[in-house]
């Protein structure tokens, strides 16, 4: 891990620390209050967790990962990364690599067989990052809006 970085889980009482990094990935999440309420009152009850990478002397996370564990017939036990975002001014400083390593370690600690995520089809820089971290493109994800 790069000097001056620390990684840790972001608990329910401090969800707002993830907001600036998450906002860069999920521009439609609304205000910090809406984000905190959605995460703490809905998503955490479904097993969603947050981890953050912090720079020394800063309160808000420079990078954040939202994730959950599950089981299915394809992967067995897995850790699924819903969200992974590094704030633009902190990119290239090792935050994303440190978070991916932390997530893989957490998956192993929990006995998961896979670390898995989806990435938007035009997020080429993210795809390159994931491939460089040893991930493979293993499927296509299809969706249909019902609204």
ABEGO torsion letter per residue (X at the ends): XBBGBBBBBBBAAAAAAAAAAAAAABAAAEBAAAAAAAAAAAAAAAGBBBBBBBBBGBABBABBBBBBBBBBAAAEBBBBBABBBBBAAABGAGAAAAAAAAAAAAAAAAGBABBBBBBBAABAAAAAAAAAAGBBBABBBBBBBAX
